[in-house]
Amino acid sequence: MNSSFRPFAQPSGRIFPARLPACRFALAAALLFAAGPAPASIVPELPDVPDIKAITDYQPKIPLRVYSADKVLIGEFGVERREFVPIAKIPPLMKAAVLAIEDARFYDHGGIDWIRVLGAAKANLSGGSLQGGSTITMQVARNFFLTRDKTLPRKLTEAALAYKIERALSKDQILEVYMNQIYLGQRSYGFSSAARTYFGKPLEQLSLAEFAMLAGLPQNPSRHNPVANPERAQQRQRLVLKRMFELKNITEAQYRRALAEPLHVRRDGAGPSAKAEYVAELARQAAYARFGQAAYERGVTVTTTIVAAEQEAAYDAVRRNVLAYDRRHGYRGPEARVKLPKDAEAREEAIAEALQKRPAIDDLLPAVVTSASPKRVRAVAQGGEDIEIAGAGLGFAAPALASSAKAALRLTPGAVIRVSKSGQGGWAITQVPEVASAFVALDANTGAYRALVGGFDYQLQKFNHVTQAWRQPGSSIKPFVYSAALERGFFPGTQILDEPLEVANEGDWSPRNDDGVFEGPITVRRALTHSRNVPTVRMLRTLDVDYTRDFLQRFGFDPARHPRNLTMALGTGAVTPLQMAGAYAVIANGGYRVEPWLIAKIQDKDGSVVVDNARTRAGQERVRVLDARNAFITDSMLRDVARFGTGAQSSVQLKRLDLAGKTGTTSNAFDGWFAGYSGSVVGVAWMGYDEPRSLGGREFGATLALPIWVDYMRVALAKTPPRAPVVPEGVVRAGEDWVYAEFAEPQPAPEGAATEPVLSN
C-alpha cells in the first residue's frame, strides 16, 4: 500500500506566517531536533502531554437511530451524526483521496512528515503562500486533545502526542480513527456519515468524484461545504483529483471522467426520512428507558413496525387535508406585524429578527411584506430572498388586500405572512393552520403500528394527538352499541323506531337526527348505515346503559371515560385515536383483542438484540373478546356504511367494495372522525381544535377525516387485492339479513323496538 503514495508538499494547515517570527523559527528548530536518532525521548520531557487512552480505546459517539420495519431511517438523536466503519470496509479510493490531499506520506513517516515541514518552512520564510505540515496523526492528536491555536507550546504538544499515538497504534488503526472522527460539516463526523449527509448514499456506493468532494472537507468543513459553498467545494474537489492523478492513484481516464461528472448534493442534509417525528419520539423514549443517556452516544438502534411508504402517505394525507380545510375557512390575516425602519440597514435587521423567530413549517415559509396592493405583494422571505407574489398566488389572501379589509386582516408593509411555492413555480400566500389532526394505522391481526401522525407538524406542536388526545368519538362509537345489541338478540334486520323521543330523568333530553328527519320504523342495519341518532338512543335504553358500558371494555375502551346515561350512544365519552383503532381492529380481525405496539427490536452498538418484541409477540396466543359471529355481522353493517352510508365516498374514491368503517361527528362539529379498515389494515383519522370549538356548520366526519383515511388507504391497499369475508359457523341468512342460527326463528319484539317482528322481510 505504501508504494502507491508518493510525497509532495501539501498546504493542509497554514501554520506559519509569511514573515516567520522568532518563536515560530524556534518551533521549526525544535521539530528538526526531534528528528534526531531518538525522537521519542523528547516526549516525557514535555509537560502536560495528555494521556492517549481516548484514542487507543476509541469509543466514537454514535447517535441513537430509529428505523422503519423496512430499514428506512426515520429518526436520529445525538449531538453528532456519525457512523463507525472499520478501516477494512472503507473503500480504497476513499482512503486514497484522503491521503492524497491530507498526508501522502502517511505510511512512511513516524507521525511528523519532515519533508513537508521543511517545504512549508521554506515557503513561509521566502514569503510564498502559507503552508503547513500537519500529518493525519497530528490532526488526530489535535482533534482529540488540543485547540487549533497556532502557538509553540501547542505545536510541541501536538508533535509529542503524534509520536505517542504512532507508538501505540498501527497506521491502519490511526487512519481508522481519523476517518471516523473527523468533522466534515452539517453535524457529520466521519466519512460514512458525510456520504449520507451530502449524497444520500452509503460510502461504498459513492463515485470517485464524490469521494474527492468528501476528501476536500477536512481542511475547512465550512469553507468547502458543498451545500453552503458549492463553488469552493468544487475547486477543492478538483485539487483532490489532481493530487490523486499526480500520485498515480487514478488513471487519466478516471481523472477526466471524475472532473466531468455532475454532482447531486442533498441540500436537506440527508436527515431522517419518512416524515415520522412522532414515531421517532416514541422510539426515543423507549431507548432512553433502557439505556439512559448512553442511548444517544453508543450506537443504539431501534427498529419500529412502521412501514415507510405508508408513514409518508399518512403524513401527506394529514397535511394535505388539513391545509384543504384551512383554505375552505378563509384567510385569517398576518401572524404578526413588525415596524419597518426607514434606514435600510435597520430595516434589514428588523426583518431578519422577525423571520428568525418563526421557523419554516415544512414548505410554509415565513416572510415579511414590504409592499402590498390588490395586484402584487412584495416580501422578504427567510434567508433574505426578495419575492414577488401576483396572480393566482394572491387568491387565498385576496380579502386581506381589498380596500374594505378590516385593519386586523389587511396586508400592509411589516405584516408577517407565510408563503409557499405554487404549482406553477411562483409564490403563493398561505398560512399555518390552527386546526389539529391525527392519523394512526395498525395491523388488525397483530396490533403493530403501520403509520402514526400525531399532529400537523411536530416542530409546531409536539403533543401527540394519537396517544394523548382524549376526544368525544361521536357517531364512531355506534358500531359498538349495536355489537352489544347482537348479544341480546337484536340483529341487522331488527326494526326499531326512528321517531321523536323524550328522555325523562336526563333533563328532559330529546335527541334529534342530524338531518332533522324521522323515518319511522327502520332496520338496525339502516340505522347504523345512515348514522341515525334516535334509533341508537332507543337501542341503548333497551339494552341498559351499564351493560353496554361494560361491553365497551371488550374493545379496549375505558368505561370510566363514558357517561352512565343515554348520551353515551351518541359518543359523548372520551377516546384517543389509538384506542379507536384498537377497537375497530377487534371487528376487523374476527373478534380478537389487540394491544398496539411500535418497537420491534432494540439493538446495542454491536448489533446484539436486547429487546425483541417481534419474536415475543409472534409467540403470544391471541385472546378472543368477541364472538366471531358478532364480529362478522357487525363487519357486514360497517361495509354498508362504506358502500351506501355516511362513508360511501371511501368506496367511490378507492374503487373497491371490501372497505368497512364509520364516520363520527360530535355536537356542533367539535370533532370529525373516520375509523375503518380493509383486510388487516385498520386506520383512524381525526380532526378538531385543541381548544374545542366548531369546525363549521357544513363540516362532518365525512368531509374532515374520511379524505385523510382515503388518501392513506390508497397507498396501503395498492398491492392488496379485495377479499370477501368468510362466514363463520353459526351464522345463517334469515330473510334478507344475517342472524345467529339459534335466533333464526321469529321472536317477540324486545322492549323499545318497533311493533313489527324482530326479524322482518
TIFIMAR-602338 format. One line per 8 residues: number of its first residue (from 0); their letters; for each residue y, x, z of C-alpha. Coordinates in steps of 0.5 Angstrom, whole numbers, plus 500, padded with zeros to 3 digits. Layout:
<sites>
NUM> A> Y X Z | ... $
</sites>
This chain:
<sites>
0> MNSSFRPF> 500 500 500 | 505 506 502 | 504 509 495 | 507 502 492 | 514 503 495 | 519 509 493 | 525 511 498 | 532 509 496 $
8> AQPSGRIF> 539 508 499 | 540 501 501 | 546 498 504 | 543 494 509 | 547 494 516 | 554 497 515 | 554 502 521 | 559 507 519 $
16> PARLPACR> 567 506 517 | 570 510 511 | 573 515 516 | 568 517 521 | 571 517 528 | 568 523 532 | 564 518 536 | 560 516 530 $
24> FALAAALL> 559 523 528 | 556 524 535 | 551 519 533 | 549 522 527 | 548 528 530 | 544 525 536 | 540 522 531 | 539 528 527 $
32> FAAGPAPA> 537 532 533 | 532 526 535 | 529 528 528 | 526 535 531 | 519 537 533 | 518 532 539 | 523 526 537 | 519 521 542 $
40> SIVPELPD> 521 526 548 | 528 523 548 | 526 516 550 | 525 517 557 | 532 521 558 | 536 515 555 | 538 510 561 | 537 502 561 $
48> VPDIKAIT> 532 502 555 | 528 495 555 | 521 494 556 | 518 492 550 | 513 487 552 | 516 481 549 | 514 485 542 | 507 488 544 $
56> DYQPKIPL> 506 481 547 | 509 477 542 | 510 469 543 | 514 466 538 | 518 460 540 | 514 455 535 | 517 448 536 | 513 441 537 $
64> RVYSADKV> 512 438 530 | 510 431 529 | 506 429 523 | 503 422 520 | 496 421 519 | 496 424 512 | 500 430 514 | 507 429 513 $
72> LIGEFGVE> 512 432 518 | 516 426 521 | 519 430 527 | 521 436 530 | 523 438 537 | 525 445 539 | 531 450 538 | 528 454 533 $
80> RREFVPIA> 525 452 527 | 519 457 526 | 512 457 523 | 508 463 525 | 504 466 519 | 499 472 520 | 501 478 516 | 495 478 512 $
88> KIPPLMKA> 497 471 510 | 504 473 508 | 504 473 500 | 504 481 498 | 510 479 493 | 514 476 499 | 513 483 503 | 514 487 497 $
96> AVLAIEDA> 521 483 496 | 523 484 504 | 521 492 504 | 525 493 497 | 531 490 500 | 531 492 507 | 526 498 508 | 523 501 502 $
104> RFYDHGGI> 520 507 506 | 518 503 512 | 510 505 511 | 513 512 511 | 518 513 517 | 517 513 524 | 522 508 526 | 528 511 523 $
112> DWIRVLGA> 529 513 516 | 532 520 516 | 533 520 508 | 537 513 509 | 541 515 515 | 544 522 511 | 545 518 505 | 549 513 509 $
120> AKANLSGG> 553 518 513 | 555 522 506 | 557 516 503 | 561 514 509 | 564 521 510 | 566 521 503 | 570 514 503 | 565 511 499 $
128> SLQGGSTI> 562 504 500 | 560 502 507 | 553 503 508 | 548 503 514 | 541 506 515 | 537 501 520 | 530 500 519 | 526 494 520 $
136> TMQVARNF> 523 497 526 | 530 498 528 | 532 491 526 | 526 488 531 | 529 492 537 | 536 489 536 | 534 482 535 | 530 482 541 $
144> FLTRDKTL> 534 486 546 | 541 488 543 | 547 486 540 | 550 487 534 | 556 491 537 | 557 498 533 | 557 503 539 | 554 509 540 $
152> PRKLTEAA> 550 507 546 | 547 501 543 | 545 505 537 | 542 510 541 | 538 505 545 | 536 502 538 | 533 508 536 | 530 509 542 $
160> LAYKIERA> 527 502 542 | 525 504 535 | 520 510 537 | 517 506 543 | 515 500 538 | 512 505 533 | 508 508 538 | 506 501 541 $
168> LSKDQILE> 504 497 534 | 502 498 528 | 506 498 522 | 503 491 520 | 504 489 527 | 511 491 526 | 512 487 520 | 509 481 522 $
176> VYMNQIYL> 513 480 528 | 519 482 523 | 517 476 518 | 516 471 523 | 522 472 528 | 528 474 523 | 533 469 523 | 534 466 516 $
184> GQRSYGFS> 540 461 517 | 539 453 517 | 536 454 524 | 530 457 521 | 526 463 524 | 521 467 519 | 520 466 512 | 515 461 512 $
192> SAARTYFG> 520 456 516 | 525 458 511 | 521 457 505 | 520 450 507 | 527 449 509 | 530 452 503 | 525 450 498 | 521 444 501 $
200> KPLEQLSL> 514 448 500 | 509 453 504 | 511 460 503 | 504 461 499 | 507 456 493 | 514 460 492 | 515 464 486 | 518 471 485 $
208> AEFAMLAG> 525 468 484 | 524 464 491 | 521 470 494 | 527 474 492 | 532 469 494 | 529 469 501 | 529 476 502 | 536 477 501 $
216> LPQNPSRH> 538 473 507 | 536 477 513 | 542 482 512 | 547 476 513 | 544 469 513 | 551 465 513 | 554 469 507 | 548 469 503 $
224> NPVANPER> 545 462 505 | 543 458 498 | 546 452 501 | 553 454 503 | 554 459 498 | 550 459 492 | 553 464 488 | 553 469 493 $
232> AQQRQRLV> 546 468 495 | 544 468 487 | 548 475 487 | 544 478 493 | 537 475 490 | 539 479 483 | 540 485 487 | 533 484 491 $
240> LKRMFELK> 529 483 484 | 533 489 481 | 530 493 487 | 523 491 486 | 523 493 479 | 526 500 480 | 521 501 485 | 515 498 480 $
248> NITEAQYR> 513 492 485 | 514 488 479 | 514 489 471 | 520 488 467 | 517 481 464 | 516 479 471 | 523 481 473 | 526 478 467 $
256> RALAEPLH> 523 471 468 | 525 471 475 | 532 472 473 | 532 466 468 | 528 462 473 | 533 456 475 | 532 455 483 | 532 448 486 $
264> VRRDGAGP> 535 449 493 | 534 443 498 | 541 441 501 | 538 437 506 | 534 443 510 | 527 440 509 | 527 437 515 | 522 432 517 $
272> SAKAEYVA> 521 426 512 | 518 419 512 | 524 416 516 | 521 416 522 | 525 418 528 | 523 412 533 | 516 414 532 | 517 422 533 $
280> ELARQAAY> 521 420 539 | 515 416 542 | 510 422 540 | 515 427 543 | 515 423 550 | 507 424 549 | 507 431 548 | 512 432 554 $
288> ARFGQAAY> 508 428 559 | 502 433 557 | 506 440 556 | 513 439 559 | 518 444 557 | 513 448 554 | 511 443 548 | 518 445 545 $
296> ERGVTVTT> 516 452 545 | 509 453 544 | 507 450 537 | 504 444 540 | 503 439 534 | 502 431 535 | 498 427 529 | 500 420 529 $
304> TIVAAEQE> 497 414 526 | 503 412 522 | 502 412 514 | 508 416 511 | 509 412 505 | 508 405 509 | 513 408 514 | 518 410 509 $
312> AAYDAVRR> 517 403 506 | 518 400 512 | 525 404 514 | 527 402 507 | 526 395 508 | 529 394 514 | 535 398 512 | 536 394 505 $
320> NVLAYDRR> 535 387 508 | 540 389 514 | 545 391 509 | 544 385 505 | 545 380 511 | 551 384 513 | 554 383 506 | 553 376 506 $
328> HGYRGPEA> 557 375 512 | 563 379 509 | 567 385 511 | 570 386 518 | 575 391 517 | 576 398 518 | 572 402 524 | 579 405 527 $
336> RVKLPKDA> 586 407 525 | 589 414 525 | 596 415 525 | 597 420 519 | 603 425 520 | 608 427 514 | 606 434 515 | 601 436 510 $
344> EAREEAIA> 597 441 515 | 598 436 521 | 595 430 516 | 589 434 514 | 587 436 521 | 588 428 524 | 584 426 518 | 578 432 520 $
352> EALQKRPA> 578 430 527 | 578 422 526 | 572 424 521 | 568 429 526 | 568 423 531 | 564 419 526 | 557 421 524 | 554 419 517 $
360> IDDLLPAV> 549 414 518 | 545 416 512 | 549 414 506 | 554 411 509 | 560 416 510 | 566 416 514 | 573 416 510 | 580 415 512 $
368> VTSASPKR> 584 411 507 | 590 415 504 | 593 409 500 | 591 402 498 | 592 397 493 | 588 391 491 | 586 395 485 | 585 402 488 $
376> VRAVAQGG> 584 405 494 | 584 413 495 | 581 416 501 | 578 423 504 | 571 423 505 | 567 427 510 | 567 434 508 | 575 434 506 $
384> EDIEIAGA> 573 431 499 | 578 426 496 | 575 420 493 | 578 414 489 | 575 407 489 | 576 402 484 | 573 396 480 | 566 393 483 $
392> GLGFAAPA> 567 398 489 | 572 394 492 | 569 388 491 | 566 387 498 | 573 389 501 | 577 385 497 | 579 380 502 | 582 386 506 $
400> LASSAKAA> 586 388 500 | 589 382 499 | 597 381 501 | 595 375 505 | 590 379 509 | 591 379 517 | 593 385 520 | 586 387 523 $
408> LRLTPGAV> 583 386 517 | 588 390 512 | 586 396 509 | 592 401 510 | 593 408 510 | 590 411 516 | 584 406 516 | 577 409 518 $
416> IRVSKSGQ> 572 406 513 | 565 407 510 | 564 409 503 | 557 410 499 | 555 412 492 | 555 406 488 | 549 404 483 | 554 407 477 $
424> GGWAITQV> 555 413 480 | 562 411 483 | 564 410 490 | 564 403 494 | 567 401 500 | 561 398 505 | 561 398 513 | 556 400 518 $
432> PEVASAFV> 552 393 520 | 553 390 527 | 546 386 527 | 540 390 530 | 533 389 526 | 526 392 527 | 519 392 524 | 512 394 526 $
440> ALDANTGA> 506 394 523 | 499 395 526 | 492 396 523 | 489 389 526 | 482 392 527 | 484 398 531 | 491 397 533 | 493 403 530 $
448> YRALVGGF> 500 403 528 | 501 404 521 | 509 403 521 | 515 403 526 | 522 402 525 | 526 401 532 | 533 399 529 | 537 400 523 $
456> DYQLQKFN> 539 407 525 | 536 412 530 | 543 416 530 | 547 410 531 | 542 407 537 | 536 410 540 | 534 403 543 | 527 402 540 $
464> HVTQAWRQ> 527 394 539 | 520 394 537 | 517 396 544 | 523 395 548 | 527 388 546 | 525 382 549 | 527 376 545 | 525 369 544 $
472> PGSSIKPF> 520 368 539 | 522 361 537 | 517 358 532 | 513 364 531 | 509 362 538 | 507 355 535 | 500 358 532 | 498 360 539 $
480> VYSAALER> 500 353 542 | 495 350 536 | 490 355 537 | 490 353 545 | 489 346 542 | 483 347 538 | 479 349 544 | 481 342 547 $
488> GFFPGTQI> 478 338 541 | 484 338 536 | 483 340 529 | 488 341 523 | 486 334 520 | 488 331 527 | 494 326 526 | 500 327 531 $
496> LDEPLEVA> 506 323 531 | 513 326 529 | 517 321 532 | 523 322 537 | 521 324 544 | 525 323 550 | 522 328 555 | 524 326 563 $
504> NEGDWSPR> 524 331 568 | 527 336 564 | 534 334 564 | 532 328 559 | 531 333 554 | 530 330 547 | 527 335 542 | 529 335 534 $
512> NDDGVFEG> 526 338 528 | 531 343 524 | 532 338 518 | 533 332 523 | 528 328 519 | 522 325 523 | 516 324 518 | 512 319 523 $
520> PITVRRAL> 504 321 523 | 502 328 520 | 497 332 521 | 497 338 525 | 496 343 519 | 502 340 516 | 506 340 523 | 505 348 523 $
528> THSRNVPT> 505 349 516 | 512 346 516 | 514 348 523 | 515 341 526 | 518 342 533 | 517 335 536 | 509 334 534 | 509 341 537 $
536> VRMLRTLD> 512 339 543 | 508 333 544 | 501 337 543 | 504 342 549 | 505 336 553 | 498 333 551 | 494 340 553 | 498 341 559 $
544> VDYTRDFL> 503 347 560 | 499 351 565 | 493 351 561 | 497 353 554 | 501 358 558 | 495 362 561 | 491 361 554 | 497 366 551 $
552> QRFGFDPA> 494 371 555 | 488 372 550 | 493 374 545 | 497 379 550 | 503 375 552 | 505 376 559 | 505 368 562 | 511 370 567 $
560> RHPRNLTM> 515 371 561 | 514 364 558 | 517 358 562 | 513 353 565 | 516 347 561 | 515 344 554 | 521 348 551 | 515 354 551 $
568> ALGTGAVT> 512 350 545 | 519 352 541 | 519 359 543 | 524 360 549 | 520 365 553 | 520 372 551 | 516 377 547 | 517 384 544 $
576> PLQMAGAY> 516 385 536 | 510 390 538 | 507 384 543 | 508 379 537 | 504 384 532 | 498 385 537 | 498 377 538 | 497 376 530 $
584> AVIANGGY> 492 381 530 | 487 377 534 | 487 372 529 | 487 377 523 | 481 380 526 | 477 374 528 | 478 374 535 | 478 381 538 $
592> RVEPWLIA> 484 384 543 | 487 390 540 | 491 395 544 | 496 398 540 | 496 406 540 | 500 411 536 | 498 418 538 | 491 420 534 $
600> KIQDKDGS> 491 427 537 | 495 433 540 | 493 440 539 | 496 446 542 | 498 452 538 | 491 455 537 | 489 448 534 | 485 446 539 $
608> VVVDNART> 485 439 540 | 487 437 547 | 488 429 546 | 483 426 541 | 485 418 542 | 482 417 535 | 475 419 537 | 476 416 544 $
616> RAGQERVR> 478 409 540 | 472 409 535 | 467 409 541 | 470 403 544 | 467 397 544 | 471 391 542 | 473 385 546 | 473 378 544 $
624> VLDARNAF> 478 374 547 | 478 368 542 | 472 364 539 | 471 367 531 | 471 359 529 | 478 358 533 | 481 365 529 | 478 362 522 $
632> ITDSMLRD> 481 355 523 | 488 358 526 | 488 363 520 | 487 357 515 | 493 354 517 | 497 360 517 | 495 361 510 | 498 355 508 $
640> VARFGTGA> 505 357 511 | 505 363 507 | 503 358 501 | 507 352 502 | 511 352 508 | 516 356 511 | 513 362 509 | 512 360 502 $
648> QSSVQLKR> 516 366 499 | 511 371 501 | 506 369 496 | 511 368 491 | 514 375 491 | 508 378 492 | 504 374 487 | 497 374 492 $
656> LDLAGKTG> 494 368 496 | 491 372 501 | 497 372 506 | 498 369 512 | 504 368 517 | 509 364 521 | 517 364 521 | 521 364 527 $
664> TTSNAFDG> 528 362 528 | 531 361 535 | 536 356 537 | 543 357 534 | 539 362 530 | 540 368 535 | 533 371 533 | 530 371 526 $
672> WFAGYSGS> 522 373 525 | 517 373 521 | 510 375 523 | 504 375 518 | 498 379 515 | 493 380 510 | 487 383 511 | 487 389 516 $
680> VVGVAWMG> 495 390 516 | 499 386 520 | 507 386 520 | 512 383 524 | 520 383 522 | 525 381 527 | 533 381 526 | 538 379 531 $
688> YDEPRSLG> 544 381 535 | 543 386 541 | 548 381 545 | 545 375 543 | 550 370 538 | 548 366 532 | 546 370 526 | 549 364 522 $
696> GREFGATL> 548 357 520 | 544 358 514 | 540 363 516 | 533 363 518 | 527 367 519 | 525 366 512 | 532 369 510 | 532 374 515 $
704> ALPIWVDY> 526 377 517 | 521 375 511 | 524 379 506 | 523 385 510 | 516 383 511 | 515 382 504 | 518 389 502 | 514 393 506 $
712> MRVALAKT> 507 389 504 | 509 390 497 | 507 397 499 | 502 397 504 | 498 392 500 | 499 395 493 | 492 398 493 | 488 393 497 $
720> PPRAPVVP> 485 387 492 | 486 380 495 | 480 378 500 | 477 371 501 | 476 369 509 | 469 369 511 | 467 362 514 | 464 363 521 $
728> EGVVRAGE> 458 360 523 | 459 353 527 | 465 351 522 | 464 345 518 | 468 341 513 | 470 334 516 | 473 330 510 | 479 335 508 $
736> DWVYAEFA> 479 340 513 | 475 345 518 | 472 343 524 | 468 345 530 | 461 343 528 | 460 339 535 | 466 335 533 | 464 333 526 $
744> EPQPAPEG> 463 326 528 | 470 322 529 | 472 322 536 | 477 318 540 | 484 320 540 | 487 325 545 | 493 322 549 | 499 324 545 $
752> AATEPVLS> 496 324 539 | 497 318 533 | 493 312 534 | 489 314 528 | 483 317 529 | 483 324 531 | 480 326 524 | 483 323 518 $
760> N> 481 323 511 $
</sites>
